[in-house]
């Protein structure tokens, strides 16, 4: 079990790691070893609270498959272990962010003076455009 925050844990069986070849610098060595990590986290099969799962799917965007699997990749370093840690940290930070409840939106109205200023600006703009038109007798 991996501790995320508070009383929330994720099971290691919900996480799959796959090592793939990484592009970028490295010479001949880069073609021989698979150092990039592709981490797959089964959101729907995990024991996270339902509201956290829903927010995580929304936050994941295109990285979430139709089956509810979040796919994260890390290929920044040449080290397999460092990429593995980076991918795990990405996952944990995404889950922590999904745990935060979004604040309630407080509806506000524009003040009377703000409405008045808007109308005045529109009138000024309208008169400027009117001045550009041709006068009927001057053609």
C-alpha positions in Angstrom: 0.0 0.0 0.0 1.3 3.4 -1.0 0.3 6.4 1.3 -1.1 9.3 -0.7 -2.4 11.7 2.0 -4.4 11.6 5.2 -6.2 8.2 5.3 -6.0 7.5 1.6 -3.8 4.7 0.3 -3.5 3.2 -3.1 -2.8 -0.5 -3.7 0.4 -1.4 -5.6 -1.6 -3.9 -7.7 -3.5 -1.0 -9.3 -0.2 0.3 -10.7 1.6 -1.2 -13.6 5.0 0.0 -14.9 6.3 -0.7 -18.3 9.8 0.3 -19.5 10.0 1.6 -23.0 12.8 3.1 -25.1 13.3 6.8 -24.7 14.4 9.2 -27.3 16.8 12.0 -27.0 20.5 12.2 -26.3 22.5 9.2 -25.2 24.4 8.0 -28.3 24.4 4.2 -29.0 23.4 3.4 -25.5 19.9 4.9 -26.0 19.0 2.3 -28.6 20.0 -0.6 -26.3 18.2 0.1 -23.0 14.6 1.0 -22.1 14.8 3.7 -19.5 11.5 5.6 -20.0 8.7 4.6 -17.7 5.1 4.3 -18.7 3.0 4.0 -15.6 -0.6 2.8 -15.7 -3.0 3.4 -12.8 -6.4 1.8 -12.9 -8.6 4.6 -11.5 -11.9 2.7 -11.6 -10.5 -0.4 -10.0 -8.8 1.5 -7.2 -10.1 2.0 -3.7 -10.1 5.8 -3.9 -13.3 7.6 -2.9 -15.8 8.0 -5.8 -15.6 11.8 -5.9 -11.8 11.6 -6.1 -12.0 9.1 -8.9 -14.3 11.4 -10.9 -12.1 14.5 -10.4 -9.0 12.4 -11.3 -10.7 11.2 -14.6 -11.6 14.9 -15.4 -8.1 16.1 -14.5 -6.4 13.3 -16.5 -8.0 14.4 -19.7 -6.5 12.6 -22.7 -4.2 10.5 -20.5 -7.2 8.5 -19.3 -8.4 5.6 -21.4 -12.1 4.6 -21.9 -11.6 1.8 -19.4 -10.5 4.4 -16.7 -6.8 3.7 -16.8 -4.5 6.7 -16.3 -1.3 6.6 -18.4 1.7 8.7 -17.2 5.1 8.6 -18.8 8.5 9.8 -17.5 11.5 10.0 -19.7 13.4 13.0 -18.4 16.5 11.2 -17.1 18.7 8.4 -18.3 18.2 6.4 -15.2 15.4 3.9 -15.0 15.0 4.3 -11.2 14.8 8.1 -11.4 12.2 7.9 -14.2 10.2 5.4 -12.1 10.3 7.8 -9.1 9.3 10.7 -11.3 6.3 8.9 -12.7 5.2 7.8 -9.2 5.5 11.4 -8.0 3.4 12.6 -10.9 0.7 10.1 -10.0 0.7 11.0 -6.3 0.6 14.7 -7.0 -2.3 14.3 -9.4 -4.2 12.2 -6.8 -3.5 14.8 -4.1 -4.7 17.6 -6.4 -7.9 15.5 -7.2 -8.5 15.2 -3.4 -9.0 18.9 -3.0 -12.6 19.9 -3.3 -13.2 22.8 -5.7 -14.5 25.9 -3.9 -18.1 27.0 -4.4 -18.6 29.7 -7.0 -20.2 32.8 -5.6 -22.4 34.5 -8.2 -21.8 38.2 -8.4 -23.6 41.0 -10.3 -22.1 44.0 -12.0 -22.7 47.2 -10.1 -24.9 49.9 -11.4 -22.0 52.2 -12.1 -20.2 49.4 -14.0 -23.3 49.0 -16.2 -23.5 52.7 -16.7 -19.9 53.0 -17.7 -20.4 50.1 -20.2 -23.4 51.9 -21.8 -21.5 55.2 -22.0 -18.5 53.5 -23.7 -20.9 51.9 -26.2 -22.5 55.3 -26.9 -19.1 57.0 -27.5 -18.0 54.1 -29.8 -21.3 54.4 -31.7 -21.0 58.1 -32.3 -17.4 57.7 -33.5 -18.7 55.2 -36.1 -21.6 57.4 -37.1 -19.1 60.2 -37.9 -17.4 58.0 -40.5 -20.6 57.6 -42.6 -21.1 59.6 -45.7 -23.5 62.5 -45.6 -26.4 62.1 -48.0 -25.9 65.4 -49.9 -22.1 65.0 -50.5 -21.7 62.1 -53.0 
